């Protein structure tokens, strides 16, 4: 059996340049370099870092007619085509710094103007490794995002381990977790916009259940980050997303990095993948502890 490595992971809690795709990509490239300078081999960004998350903190407020249309056009215009130059720029940064990057994006279809999906891209020095579209946009998100097909719940084998995961509240979906668990993830990617104490409890549970390290990366969004011509009404709050980036160990669910609140920053931790093997000695959710023979309905 090949040796299980120690992987340095960076959870990048940062604010996008809202509705400015080029500037947000440039910021991501700089943050990849910063994380790599700290020895990171895997760099994880928040949900829809490119280039705005439609947060319930403001996106539930009414906006209709020309106001709503203007926002949608700018939202779509700052979204990402997977075959486009922005992803190519991020892949080049992976190649330059010899890192893997997981980044949340608003993804538009490559071949036509239309729907936008809440997607998680896994990139490496050799290009796009996987793309996952969020299965079920949460509540108000359905005003902005399409529904994922569910054919992309995969774990990807990389030189730094087996990487898989889910977006935000998908991590609350037992059957979605089960689909990914079957691939044997060693590092679980959990980009999110949830900054609650309950979310931290969720990802600690996932680390225990999966026997994997969990990299949880919420957004930090101050009101000052929104441009003056932002076309959607905003509430009178100074902070619209306080963050909480954390890295969680398998088996114990101990938080070994973070949580970081109320600031941009990079949370770094060394993840010894031998711990994921040891965790499965006690509890292998898709193996000896699954009992799919009695718990899974017959086909």
C-alpha positions in Angstrom: 0.0 0.0 0.0 1.3 3.5 -0.9 2.3 5.7 2.0 -0.5 8.0 3.3 0.9 11.6 3.3 0.6 14.5 5.6 -1.2 17.2 3.7 -1.1 20.9 4.6 -4.6 22.4 4.0 -5.6 26.1 3.8 -9.1 27.3 4.3 -9.3 30.7 2.7 -11.9 32.9 4.3 -12.1 35.9 1.9 -14.5 38.4 0.5 -15.0 38.4 -3.3 -14.9 41.6 -5.3 -18.6 41.6 -5.6 -20.0 41.2 -9.1 -16.5 41.7 -10.6 -15.3 38.4 -12.0 -11.9 39.5 -13.2 -11.0 41.2 -10.0 -12.3 38.2 -7.9 -10.2 35.8 -10.0 -7.2 38.0 -9.5 -7.8 38.1 -5.8 -8.1 34.3 -5.8 -4.8 33.9 -7.6 -3.1 36.1 -5.0 -4.6 34.1 -2.2 -3.5 30.9 -3.8 0.1 32.2 -3.9 -0.2 33.4 -0.2 -1.5 30.0 0.9 1.2 28.2 -1.1 3.9 30.3 0.6 2.6 28.9 3.9 3.2 25.4 2.5 -0.4 24.6 1.6 -1.0 21.8 -0.9 -4.7 22.1 -0.9 -6.4 25.5 -1.0 -10.2 25.7 -0.3 -12.3 28.8 -1.0 -15.9 29.5 0.1 -19.2 28.8 -1.6 -19.7 30.9 -4.8 -16.5 32.9 -4.2 -16.8 33.9 -7.9 -18.3 36.3 -7.6 -21.1 36.6 -5.0 -23.3 34.4 -2.8 -27.0 35.5 -2.8 -27.2 35.5 1.0 -30.4 35.3 2.9 -29.1 38.4 4.8 -30.2 40.5 1.8 -31.4 38.3 -1.1 -34.8 37.7 0.5 -35.6 41.4 0.4 -37.9 42.5 -2.5 -36.4 43.5 -5.8 -38.5 43.4 -8.9 -38.9 44.9 -12.4 -35.9 46.7 -13.8 -34.1 46.5 -10.4 -34.3 42.7 -10.3 -33.4 42.4 -14.0 -30.3 44.6 -13.6 -29.2 42.5 -10.7 -29.7 39.2 -12.6 -27.8 40.5 -15.6 -24.8 41.5 -13.5 -25.0 38.3 -11.4 -25.0 36.2 -14.6 -22.2 38.3 -16.1 -20.0 37.7 -13.1 -20.6 34.0 -13.2 -18.1 31.4 -14.6 -18.1 29.3 -17.7 -16.1 26.2 -16.8 -14.4 26.2 -20.2 -13.7 29.9 -20.0 -10.5 31.9 -19.3 -11.1 32.4 -15.6 -10.9 28.7 -14.8 -7.8 28.5 -17.1 -6.2 31.3 -15.0 -6.9 29.4 -11.8 -5.5 26.2 -13.2 -2.3 28.1 -14.2 -2.0 29.3 -10.6 -2.3 25.6 -9.5 0.4 24.7 -11.9 2.7 27.6 -10.9 2.4 26.8 -7.1 1.9 23.0 -7.4 -1.3 23.0 -5.4 -4.9 21.8 -5.7 -7.7 24.3 -5.4 -11.4 23.8 -4.5 -13.4 26.9 -5.2 -17.1 27.7 -5.2 -18.5 29.5 -8.2 -21.7 30.7 -9.8 -21.5 28.5 -12.9 -23.2 29.4 -16.1 -23.5 27.0 -19.0 -20.7 27.1 -21.5 -22.8 27.0 -24.7 -25.8 29.3 -24.0 -27.0 32.2 -21.9 -29.4 30.8 -19.3 -29.3 29.1 -15.9 -26.7 29.6 -13.2 -25.7 26.8 -10.9 -24.0 26.9 -7.5 -21.0 24.7 -8.2 -17.8 23.4 -6.6 -14.8 23.1 -8.8 -11.8 21.0 -7.9 -8.7 22.1 -9.9 -5.1 20.8 -10.1 -2.0 21.5 -12.0 -3.4 19.4 -14.9 -6.7 21.1 -15.1 -10.3 20.6 -14.0 -10.6 17.4 -11.9 -14.3 17.5 -10.9 -17.3 19.8 -10.9 -20.3 19.4 -8.6 -23.5 21.3 -9.0 -25.5 21.8 -5.7 -28.3 19.4 -5.6 -30.9 21.6 -4.0 -30.6 25.4 -3.7 -31.6 26.4 -0.2 -34.9 28.3 0.1 -34.3 31.8 -1.4 -31.3 30.5 -3.5 -33.9 28.9 -5.8 -34.5 32.4 -7.2 -31.0 32.4 -8.5 -29.7 28.9 -9.0 -30.7 25.8 -10.9 -31.0 22.3 -9.4 -28.0 20.0 -9.8 -28.5 16.7 -11.6 -26.8 14.6 -8.9 -24.5 12.7 -11.4 -21.4 14.4 -10.0 -21.3 13.1 -6.4 -17.8 11.7 -6.8 -14.5 11.4 -4.8 -11.4 12.3 -6.8 -8.1 10.5 -6.3 -5.2 13.0 -6.3 -1.6 12.9 -5.2 -2.7 14.5 -1.9 -5.4 12.0 -1.2 -9.0 11.3 -2.0 -11.0 14.5 -2.1 -14.8 14.8 -2.0 -17.5 16.8 -0.3 -20.7 18.8 -0.6 -21.8 22.4 -0.7 -23.3 24.1 2.4 -26.6 22.5 3.5 -26.1 19.5 1.2 -24.0 18.4 4.2 -27.3 18.0 6.1 -28.6 15.5 3.5 -27.9 12.0 4.7 -28.3 10.3 1.3 -26.1 12.9 -0.4 -23.4 12.3 2.2 -23.8 8.5 1.8 -23.3 8.8 -2.0 -20.0 10.5 -1.4 -18.9 8.3 1.5 -19.0 5.3 -0.8 -16.0 6.8 -2.6 -13.9 6.8 0.6 -13.0 10.5 0.9 -10.0 11.4 3.1 -10.4 15.1 2.9 -14.0 16.5 2.8 -14.6 19.8 1.1 -17.4 21.9 2.7 -17.6 25.4 1.2 -20.5 27.2 2.8 -22.2 30.5 3.6 -23.5 29.3 7.0 -21.8 31.2 9.9 -23.8 29.6 12.7 -22.7 27.6 15.6 -25.0 24.8 14.3 -23.0 24.7 11.1 -19.8 24.0 13.1 -21.6 21.2 14.8 -22.6 19.8 11.4 -19.1 19.7 10.0 -17.7 18.2 13.2 -20.3 15.4 12.8 -19.4 14.9 9.2 -15.7 14.5 10.2 -16.7 11.8 12.7 -19.1 10.1 10.4 -16.9 10.1 7.3 -13.6 9.4 9.1 -12.2 12.3 7.1 -10.7 15.7 7.6 -13.3 18.4 6.9 -12.3 21.8 5.5 -15.2 24.2 6.2 -14.9 27.6 4.5 -17.7 30.1 5.0 -17.7 33.6 3.6 -16.8 36.8 5.4 -19.0 39.6 3.9 -18.9 43.1 5.3 -21.4 45.6 4.0 -18.6 47.8 2.8 -17.7 45.2 0.2 -20.8 45.9 -1.8 -20.3 48.5 -4.6 -22.2 51.8 -4.4 -24.3 50.9 -7.5 -25.3 47.4 -6.2 -28.8 47.1 -7.6 -30.4 45.1 -4.8 -31.5 46.6 -1.5 -29.3 45.8 1.5 -30.2 45.7 5.2 -28.5 48.1 7.6 -26.0 45.6 9.1 -22.3 46.1 9.2 -21.5 42.4 8.6 -23.6 40.2 6.4 -21.5 37.0 6.8 -19.1 36.6 9.8 -17.2 33.6 8.5 -16.0 30.8 10.8 -13.5 28.9 8.7 -12.4 25.7 10.4 -10.5 22.5 9.8 -11.8 19.4 11.7 -10.1 16.1 12.4 -11.6 12.7 11.7 -12.9 10.3 14.4 -12.7 12.9 17.3 -14.3 15.8 15.4 -11.8 18.1 17.1 -11.3 21.5 15.5 -7.6 21.7 14.6 -7.7 25.0 12.7 -9.9 28.0 13.4 -12.7 28.8 13.7 -12.0 32.3 12.3 -14.7 34.9 12.7 -15.2 38.6 11.6 -12.1 38.9 9.4 -10.5 37.7 6.2 -7.7 35.2 6.7 -6.2 31.8 6.0 -6.6 28.9 8.4 -3.9 26.3 7.9 -3.6 22.8 9.4 -1.5 19.7 8.7 -3.7 16.7 8.0 -2.1 13.2 8.5 -4.1 10.9 6.3 -3.1 7.9 8.4 -5.7 9.3 10.9 -8.4 8.6 8.3 -7.4 5.0 8.1 -7.3 4.6 11.9 -10.7 6.2 12.1 -12.2 3.5 9.9 -10.9 0.8 12.1 -13.5 2.0 14.6 -16.3 3.3 12.3 -16.3 2.8 8.5 -19.6 4.3 7.4 -19.5 2.8 4.0 -17.8 -0.4 5.1 -18.1 -2.6 8.2 -20.5 -0.2 9.9 -22.9 0.4 7.0 -25.2 -2.6 7.3 -26.6 -1.7 3.9 -27.8 -5.3 3.7 -30.5 -4.5 6.2 -30.8 -0.7 6.0 -30.9 -0.2 2.2 -34.2 -1.0 0.4 -34.0 -3.9 -2.0 -33.8 -3.0 -5.7 
